[in-house]
Amino acid sequence: MKKIVPLLIVFLLIATLIPIFCIKKNSVAVATSTKKDLFNTSKGDGVIPPYRIPGITKASNGRLIASAARLVCGTDPGFGQVDVVCRTSDNNGETWSEIKEVAVGNGITSATVNYFETAFGDPAIVADRTSNEVMILAVAGCTYYPSTNTTRQNPNLVAIIRSHDNGSTWEIPRNITEQIYSLFDSGNPMESAFVGGGKVFQSRIVKKGKYYRVYAALAALPNGNRVIYTDDFGATWHALGGGFALPVPGGDEPKCEEMPDGRVIISSRVGGGRLYNIYTYTNTLEGTGEWETSVKCTFAGSGLIPGNNATNGEILIVPVKRNSDQKEMYLALQSLPTGSTRTNVGIYYKELTDFTDMNSVSNFSNDWNGFFQVSNTVSAYSSIELQADNRIGFIYEETLTSWGTRPNPVTTSFPMGEGTHNFDGFDNIYVAYDLEYITGGAYSVKNDVDRKLFLQNYFRNLVENSTISTNLKNEINDAINTLSTNPTTQEVDYIYQLLYN
């Protein structure tokens, strides 16, 4: 009996410590759901189409919708048939539907006619946060974006495809090319343009009528990126900053996001980092305001400077608490490949807490807090979403597979049809991460961050460090002190108008 008692005590201690250990481990982030290859290329045979350009969005009911381009012709629009497809998940990514066809191209090419129905590629997806509506913007037709034969008279066409049941079924694509290009005809005209594929973002703050505002960033030639927005979920569009605005001159494929105070940030593809710029409103509901000057970010402070490849990624800003002191703030996430070629996709992160973290595009571009490696092999484009279960849903291209080459078609981009193009694509991998796992336990998602307190602290610091008169500081501080529980766009506009006008 004397021998049994100590053994029993030891057993009870172990039984007590095991759950404590497991809880501790979970609190600093147990990994992820199983990786799922939603759109596969590597198991093909050179006839089955490859896939590229993944995107992910969350519907109002929590459903995840992942989109991609099915490259029937083997490569970009301009070379033949490309389709838009999607898959959906109603259990936070644990299982997924079969592939659904969103828009199917007919592959017809011509040396004289830019057929709208030829291809639908580079899908950019957004789900409305208060209804069952989903929207995809896609490149259409049979022109090729960088070709000198793609002009204002013969442009990349723009398609909008809508769903009214959270991505279960889709309407026939509609041609909105002239609506988009004409926004810039009297300013800085575009010869060629498309919306950066992946995820389009919807404001969490700006609502004018039935819908929250949706922003889409354009890759455009000449003169680089533009940003457009819609207040009626794609029925009509406007140019952010007007037809002359060039937020990132020379910028390539872009994405945008919303800062905690309602300003808009654009993130554009470039070798060795990202190009950023921020738009500050003077009147949010009317869309008036001004862009800063774009800045290249190399993610200094993160511990890893990205290699000199130029590949698109995605930016996401989430409400969080810092676990070391429970401080509420926001965290910016930026995905991109980090190798010297398209390899090693990862996620950079930066906390937005002090006013110097976000008061200017230059400051936003400095002092990143860390980096998380997702892929250790060939990997390229990616898309991020905050899921209903507060995990970070991530879909990215991995394992490039090439099935040889095909002859170029005779199209409006290639009147002579010389040469060949690749027939290749990626496996498009979905995985979900706890934010603690990405950040080594430093941050946790907190959806009820006190935005009023956050903005009051931000604006007070901004005012204190501004070279304005004491009387004006007092006037602005009065406006800061009277911010409502969920500060409105008009309240924020008024503070910025006092600060900068």
Secondary structure, DSSP 8 states (H G I E B T S, - for coil): -TTHHHHHHHHHHHHHHHHHHHHHHHHTT--BS--EEEE--TT--SSS--EEEEEEEE-TTS-EEEEEEE-TTSSSTTSS--EEEEEEESSTTSS----EEEE-------SS---GGG-EEEEEEEE-SSSS-EEEEEEESS--TT-TT-BTTB--EEEEEEESSTTSS----EE-HHHHHTTSTTSS--SEEEE-SEE-EEEEEEE-SSSEEEEEEEEEETT-BEEEEESSTTSS-EETT-TT--SBTT--SEEEEE-TTS-EEEEEEETTEEEEEEEEEEETTTTEEEE---EEE--TTSS----S------EEEEEEEETTTTEEEEEEEEEEE-SSSSB-EEEEEEEE-SGGGTSSHHHHTS---EEEE--SSBEEEEEEEE-TTS-EEEEEEEEEEEEEEEE----SS-TT--SEEEEEEEEEEEEEE-HHHHTTTSEEE-TT--HHHHHHHHHHHHHHTS---HHHHHHHHHHHHT--SS--HHHHHHHHHHHH-
